[in-house]
Structures are given as structure tokens and as C-alpha cells.
Amino acid sequence: MPNDSPDYQLRAIGFVRSSLVNLADAPMQGSEGAPDAWIELDAALAPGLLRLAAGDDLIILTWFHLAARDVLQLHPRDNTSLPLTGVFGTRSPDRPNPIGLHRVTIREIDGNRLKVGPLEAIEGTPVIDIKPVLDGTYDA
């Protein structure tokens, strides 16, 4: 890869507000007992929530700001009985670009805030995008 590639930048569109405050307390996947949490968007981005409603399924993209970025191989789920695996074959948060992918359901919308769940991201995790789960009939 050339060293003169452009510098790409992301900005947080909001932050997770969760009862999970420590990485050690967070489940590895939302389906493993994660609580509901609020996503607090930048107020200027609230118009981007138009047509979303309670019950809709979303993909939330986060930036795992506490993750190690130099990990290329690991034992999946930190289980040393599993074979060493390249990071791109795992869902580990530790990776060169620590982007989290979370499928959630909207529980409630309050202005620029979405209550969603289950969400395993900890308090203060930056949110970088929100996308709908497509069911084949979505027309937007």
C-alpha cells in the first residue's frame, strides 16, 4: 500500500449513555445479556432520525476508543483453548480500526436521543453512524 494515501477522518455523531461503565462488565455481544442504553446524538443531527420509530431494527457503528489498535492475531473470545486467529476473522474490539457493529432495536425516541437495546458498548463510547436493518422492502 502506498504511504501517500489520504488521511481519513471520522467524527462522532453521538455517544452511548449506558449503565455499563467498565469493559470487564460488558458482555462480548449484545445477545449475551447486554442492557438497553441511550444513544445521545449531536442535537444538530436530530433531523436525521426522521421516519425512525420504536420497534425498528438498526445497525449502530461505534468507535471502540479503549481498544488496542496493534492486535493482528488473538484467541477468539480470549479463550486460549481456541486456536490463534487473525483479527479479521473475529469480532474482537482490538483491531487496527476498532469499529463496533451492533444490531439493536429502538425502544424509544426522545428528541436527539434513542433508547436502543440490547447494546454491549460501555458508557461514553463514540457512535460514528446509524443505519437501518434492511428487510428487502425498505424504500429509503
PASEZA-720090 format. One record per residue (C-alpha): residue number from 1; residue in one letter; chain; z negated, y negated, x negated. Coordinates in steps of 0.05 Angstrom, whole numbers, plus 5000, padded with zeros to 4 digits. Example, Ala and Ser with C-alpha at 12.3 -4.5 7.8 and 13.67 -1.06 7.14 Angstrom:
% PASEZA-720090
node k 1 r a c A w 4844 v 5090 u 4754
node k 2 r s c A w 4857 v 5021 u 4727
This chain:
% PASEZA-720090
node k 1 r m c A w 5000 v 5000 u 5000
node k 2 r p c A w 5016 v 4931 u 4973
node k 3 r n c A w 4958 v 4888 u 4952
node k 4 r d c A w 4990 v 4826 u 4983
node k 5 r s c A w 4981 v 4849 u 5055
node k 6 r p c A w 4957 v 4795 u 5103
node k 7 r d c A w 4883 v 4786 u 5115
node k 8 r y c A w 4870 v 4807 u 5187
node k 9 r q c A w 4812 v 4776 u 5224
node k 10 r l c A w 4775 v 4797 u 5287
node k 11 r r c A w 4725 v 4755 u 5325
node k 12 r a c A w 4671 v 4779 u 5371
node k 13 r i c A w 4684 v 4765 u 5445
node k 14 r g c A w 4612 v 4781 u 5462
node k 15 r f c A w 4552 v 4822 u 5444
node k 16 r v c A w 4515 v 4883 u 5470
node k 17 r r c A w 4447 v 4870 u 5502
node k 18 r s c A w 4412 v 4937 u 5503
node k 19 r s c A w 4344 v 4969 u 5504
node k 20 r l c A w 4368 v 5008 u 5442
node k 21 r v c A w 4345 v 4967 u 5383
node k 22 r n c A w 4343 v 5019 u 5326
node k 23 r l c A w 4401 v 5062 u 5302
node k 24 r a c A w 4353 v 5121 u 5298
node k 25 r d c A w 4340 v 5116 u 5373
node k 26 r a c A w 4413 v 5112 u 5394
node k 27 r p c A w 4449 v 5176 u 5416
node k 28 r m c A w 4513 v 5193 u 5379
node k 29 r q c A w 4554 v 5190 u 5443
node k 30 r g c A w 4543 v 5155 u 5509
node k 31 r s c A w 4542 v 5220 u 5547
node k 32 r e c A w 4482 v 5243 u 5506
node k 33 r g c A w 4431 v 5202 u 5543
node k 34 r a c A w 4451 v 5130 u 5529
node k 35 r p c A w 4424 v 5077 u 5576
node k 36 r d c A w 4462 v 5024 u 5614
node k 37 r a c A w 4469 v 4959 u 5576
node k 38 r w c A w 4496 v 4889 u 5587
node k 39 r i c A w 4556 v 4861 u 5552
node k 40 r e c A w 4549 v 4786 u 5546
node k 41 r l c A w 4617 v 4754 u 5536
node k 42 r d c A w 4631 v 4685 u 5508
node k 43 r a c A w 4628 v 4642 u 5571
node k 44 r a c A w 4698 v 4614 u 5557
node k 45 r l c A w 4726 v 4685 u 5564
node k 46 r a c A w 4696 v 4699 u 5633
node k 47 r p c A w 4764 v 4687 u 5668
node k 48 r g c A w 4788 v 4749 u 5631
node k 49 r l c A w 4744 v 4791 u 5677
node k 50 r l c A w 4786 v 4774 u 5739
node k 51 r r c A w 4800 v 4836 u 5782
node k 52 r l c A w 4748 v 4879 u 5747
node k 53 r a c A w 4696 v 4908 u 5795
node k 54 r a c A w 4635 v 4953 u 5796
node k 55 r g c A w 4658 v 5025 u 5791
node k 56 r d c A w 4717 v 5010 u 5745
node k 57 r d c A w 4720 v 5051 u 5680
node k 58 r l c A w 4731 v 5012 u 5616
node k 59 r i c A w 4740 v 5024 u 5542
node k 60 r i c A w 4695 v 4979 u 5502
node k 61 r l c A w 4713 v 4967 u 5429
node k 62 r t c A w 4655 v 4946 u 5385
node k 63 r w c A w 4645 v 4930 u 5312
node k 64 r f c A w 4591 v 4974 u 5281
node k 65 r h c A w 4562 v 4917 u 5240
node k 66 r l c A w 4509 v 4961 u 5207
node k 67 r a c A w 4556 v 5017 u 5187
node k 68 r a c A w 4574 v 5037 u 5116
node k 69 r r c A w 4646 v 5019 u 5101
node k 70 r d c A w 4656 v 5062 u 5039
node k 71 r v c A w 4648 v 5131 u 5071
node k 72 r l c A w 4711 v 5175 u 5068
node k 73 r q c A w 4681 v 5244 u 5076
node k 74 r l c A w 4619 v 5268 u 5113
node k 75 r h c A w 4587 v 5325 u 5150
node k 76 r p c A w 4602 v 5313 u 5225
node k 77 r r c A w 4540 v 5292 u 5265
node k 78 r d c A w 4501 v 5291 u 5199
node k 79 r n c A w 4496 v 5367 u 5203
node k 80 r t c A w 4501 v 5395 u 5133
node k 81 r s c A w 4517 v 5464 u 5161
node k 82 r l c A w 4584 v 5436 u 5184
node k 83 r p c A w 4639 v 5430 u 5131
node k 84 r l c A w 4652 v 5366 u 5095
node k 85 r t c A w 4706 v 5329 u 5136
node k 86 r g c A w 4749 v 5268 u 5124
node k 87 r v c A w 4722 v 5209 u 5164
node k 88 r f c A w 4787 v 5201 u 5203
node k 89 r g c A w 4773 v 5270 u 5234
node k 90 r t c A w 4705 v 5248 u 5260
node k 91 r r c A w 4674 v 5198 u 5307
node k 92 r s c A w 4626 v 5173 u 5254
node k 93 r p c A w 4610 v 5098 u 5256
node k 94 r d c A w 4612 v 5098 u 5180
node k 95 r r c A w 4685 v 5085 u 5161
node k 96 r p c A w 4730 v 5033 u 5128
node k 97 r n c A w 4737 v 4994 u 5193
node k 98 r p c A w 4676 v 5011 u 5235
node k 99 r i c A w 4706 v 5003 u 5304
node k 100 r g c A w 4667 v 5036 u 5360
node k 101 r l c A w 4702 v 5065 u 5421
node k 102 r h c A w 4661 v 5072 u 5485
node k 103 r r c A w 4683 v 5095 u 5553
node k 104 r v c A w 4637 v 5064 u 5605
node k 105 r t c A w 4633 v 5048 u 5679
node k 106 r i c A w 4620 v 4978 u 5705
node k 107 r r c A w 4554 v 4978 u 5743
node k 108 r e c A w 4551 v 4903 u 5758
node k 109 r i c A w 4585 v 4837 u 5741
node k 110 r d c A w 4545 v 4773 u 5736
node k 111 r g c A w 4586 v 4713 u 5712
node k 112 r n c A w 4604 v 4727 u 5640
node k 113 r r c A w 4561 v 4789 u 5636
node k 114 r l c A w 4580 v 4862 u 5651
node k 115 r k c A w 4528 v 4915 u 5662
node k 116 r v c A w 4560 v 4980 u 5638
node k 117 r g c A w 4539 v 5050 u 5622
node k 118 r p c A w 4526 v 5094 u 5590
node k 119 r l c A w 4531 v 5055 u 5525
node k 120 r e c A w 4502 v 5080 u 5459
node k 121 r a c A w 4513 v 5015 u 5420
node k 122 r i c A w 4450 v 4980 u 5398
node k 123 r e c A w 4425 v 4910 u 5414
node k 124 r g c A w 4468 v 4856 u 5381
node k 125 r t c A w 4529 v 4900 u 5368
node k 126 r p c A w 4591 v 4855 u 5369
node k 127 r v c A w 4643 v 4870 u 5423
node k 128 r i c A w 4714 v 4860 u 5400
node k 129 r d c A w 4754 v 4880 u 5461
node k 130 r i c A w 4751 v 4908 u 5532
node k 131 r k c A w 4807 v 4950 u 5561
node k 132 r p c A w 4815 v 4986 u 5628
node k 133 r v c A w 4820 v 5062 u 5631
node k 134 r l c A w 4890 v 5075 u 5657
node k 135 r d c A w 4898 v 5126 u 5712
node k 136 r g c A w 4973 v 5123 u 5718
node k 137 r t c A w 4973 v 5076 u 5777
node k 138 r y c A w 4946 v 5013 u 5744
node k 139 r d c A w 4997 v 4957 u 5752
node k 140 r a c A w 4970 v 4900 u 5709
